[in-house]
């Protein structure tokens, strides 16, 4: 049971460890006919709005009293961790529908090994990393190294599998005598060197790993008797240029690997730019719009 203090006290969890309107409640004790599980990152969790205003809860209300929506979203998750949470925490619920929500940055997060590299300022712990070997999706670094092992390494280069972290550039961690000059340090920070993307972390690898995870999710959920729905949520950067839409890697993953997709870009675009985001995440108004669009898609999927 989680209850964060101060400004984040609106983020509460149930006894099952999923987002809830109050502490101590149990979703498993609620009699229900149909169940939806949603999993993904902070856009699925509903960061920056109260539970009652998240698109997950609004979707539950829109579908009616026969439906229950369970929110397994976690801030900072990539496609990989969302899939692992589905395997570990959602399968036993046997939901009628499972929704995997993603944003553009989730594809990059999938290629991380250490949280402090993938998301500077994040937790200083390792995370699972998938690779595709001989066309098989495989966990590279399991079991994960323990925190005490990480904290006692004198150099980051002594940590295992840094070469598989897309955010790790060895040149950034090497000391040279010219770095004694503050002017040089300023110039290097102001104009960083172009990153070198090795074959195991380049765009092709990122597309291959994320595509394989999506296929694994679709196959497993269908085998469990659930209807899988993959939803793309446009973030602020998707609206940063006159030509709105996702960047090349995300689009190519869905197109190249034939991933069925429910794109929320048009839905979110109906909300005025001033009302669209709370800060970095969807406002209550946008959450409500997303819930309505998803309700229509779910009712259509349920009738097939």
N, C-alpha and C positions, 0 to 999 in steps of 0.2 A: 504494500500500500504506500503510495507516494503522495506527499503534500508539500509542495514547495512554498517557501515563505516569501513575504514581501510582495513585490510587483507580480511575481509569477504564481501567487496563491490560487489563481483560477485554473491552473493545470493540475488536475487531480487524477488519481487512478483507482481502479476497482481492485478487489482482492485478487483478480486474475492478472493484474498488471497492465490493463488497457485503459485508455482515457475514459473518464466517467464524470458525471455531474456532481458527485459527492464521494467522499472517502467511505470505505467500509461496505459499499454495495457489491452485490454479486450478480453479474449478468446471467450466469448459468441457472440461477434460481427463478428467472423470469420466464413464465410459460409463453411459448411463441410458436407460430406455424412456419414462418420462413425467416431465414437468417442470411445476412450479408456480412462478410468480413472485408474490411478495407485495410490495406497495408501499403506503406510507402514512406516518404520523408515528411518534412515539416508541413508541406502543403496538404498532405493527407491528414496529419495530426491536427492541423488547424491552428498553427501558431499565430499569436497576436489577436485571437478572438476567444471569447468564452466558449465553453463546451456547447451551450445551447445554440450558438451561432455558426458552428462548424458545418461544412457541407455534409459531413457524415450524419450528424444528428438531424439536420434539415431534410436530408434524404429519407431518413426513417419516418419523419412526420409526414412527408409528402406521399410515401407509399402506403401509409395507413397502419392501423393497430396490429395487423397480422405480421408485420415485419419488424425485425430487430437488426440494427446496424452496429457492428463491433469495430471500434477504431484501434487498430494495431500500428498506426503510424508512429514513427520515431524521427525526431529532428536530426538531420545530418546523415541519414541513411542513403546509400547508393542503391542501385538496382540489385546488387549482390546481397546486401544485408537484408533488404526487404524480402528477397526470395528465401533466404535462410530463416527469417522470422516466420514466413509462411510455413516452411517445413516443420519448424520446431513448435510453434504456438498456435497455428490455425487449423492444421489438419484434423486434430481431435474434435474440433467444433463441427466438422462436416457441414460447412455453409452451403446454401443453395447457390449463392453467387459469391465470388471473390474478386475484388477490384484491386489491381495493382496500379497505384498512381505514381507517375514519374515526372521530373522536370529535366531540363537540359543538363544541368550540372551533375545529375545522378550518374550519368555515363562516365564522367571523369572520376567520380568518387569510387566507382567500381574498380578502378585501376590503382587504388591506394593500398598501402600496406600498414602505414602508421598514421594515426589520426592527426598528429601534430604537423605532419607534412601535407596531408590532403586538405585539411582545414586549419590554417594557422590560428592559434588561440583555442583550438579544440582540445579534447582530452588527450593526454600523452600516452595513449595505449595503442597496441596493435589491433588490426582488424583482419578478418579473413580476406583472402585474395584468391579468386578463381583464375585458372588458365585453361586453355583448350589445347589438349595434346592428343594427337592422332584422332581428331574430331570428337574427343570425349571431354566433357566439362569436368574439371578436377580441382579440388581445393589444394592450393600450393603449400600453405603454411599452417597446417593444422596437425597437432594442437598448437595454439598460439603461445609465444614466449611469455613467461610470467613477468609482471611489472618489475619485480626486484631485479630480474636479469637485465631489463632495459635500462633501469635507473643506475645500474652500477657499471655500465659500459663507458669507458673514458672517451671514446670517439664514436660518432654516428656510423662510421664505416664498419664498425664491428657488429652492428646489428644485422641479423639475417634478412635476406630478401629485399634489401633496399633497392637493388637493381630492378625490381619489379614494381617499384612505386613511381608512378608517372610524375609525381611532384618532386622527386629526388633528383637533383643535379649535383653530381660530385664536385664540380668546379666551384659551387657556392660554398662548399665546406672545406676547401683547401686553403691553407695559409701560405701567403707569399710575402716576401719582404716589402714589396711596394705597398702592401696594405697598411703599413705603418703611417702612410701619408693620409690624412683625413680627406684631402681633396680627391684622392683616388677612390677612397671608399664612397664618397658622395657621388662621384661620377658613375661608379659601378651600380650603386643603388638607384640612381636616377635613370641610367641607361643600361639595364641588365643585359647580359649576354644572351644571345638567342639560344633557347634550350635545345639540347640534343636529344632527340627521341629515338631511343634504341628500339630494335624490332619487337621486343617483348612489351613495350609500352606505347608504341606509335599508334596512329589513328586506325590502322588496319587491325592491330591487336585489340584495340578498344571496341571496334565494331564486332569483331569475332566473339569476344568474351560476352559482351552485353547481348548479342544476338542469341548465343547459346543459352544464356540464362533465361531469356524470354521464352525460348522454345521449351526449356525444362519446366518452367512455371506452367505454361499452357498444357503440356503433356500430363504433368502430375495432377493438376487441378481437374482436368477432364477425366482422368482415370479414377479420381475420388468422387466423381459424380457431380462436381460443381461446374457452374458456368463461369469461365474466366473472362474478365474484361480488363484490358490494359488502357489506362487513361493518361493522356499527355496534358499536363498543366503548364500553360505559358507563364513564365516569370517576367520580372521587369525587363530583363535584357531582350526578351522576345519582342518587346514593343519599343526598343531603343532606336531603331532605324525606321525610315519611311516605309521600307519593305518588311512588313511584320511577318514573323514566322520563326521557326526554329533554325538552328545552324546546321551546317552540312553533316556532321557526324550523326546526330540524332535522326535526321531525315533518312540518311543512307542506311542506318541500322534497320529502321522499320521497313524501308522499301526493299533492300537487298535480301533480308531474311524473311520477308513475307509475313511480318508481324501484324495481325489485325489490331487496329488502333481506334480508339475514340478520342479525337482531338478536341480539346476544350477551347482552342484559340478563338473560334468564331463566337462561342458562347460568352467568353470573358470579354471579348471586344465590344459586346453590346453595352457594357458598363462604361460610363464616362471615365476618362483617364484620372480625373480628380478623385473619383470614388472607388477606383479599381483596387487599390492596395491600401492596407492599414499603414505599414511601413515597408517591409519587404515582402509580406505575404498578403493573401487576399483579405479584403475587408469583409464585414458581415454581409454587405450587399452582394459582393461577388460570390461569397460562399452560398448564398441563397440562390443565385442564378445558376451556379454549377449544379446544385442539388436538383433544380428543376430540369436541367438538360439531362442529367443522369437518370432521373426518374423516367423520362420518356424513353431513354435507351434501354433501361431495365425492363420496363413494361413490354417493350417490343421483343427483347431477348427471351423473356419468360413465356411469350406466346408461341415461340417457334416449336 
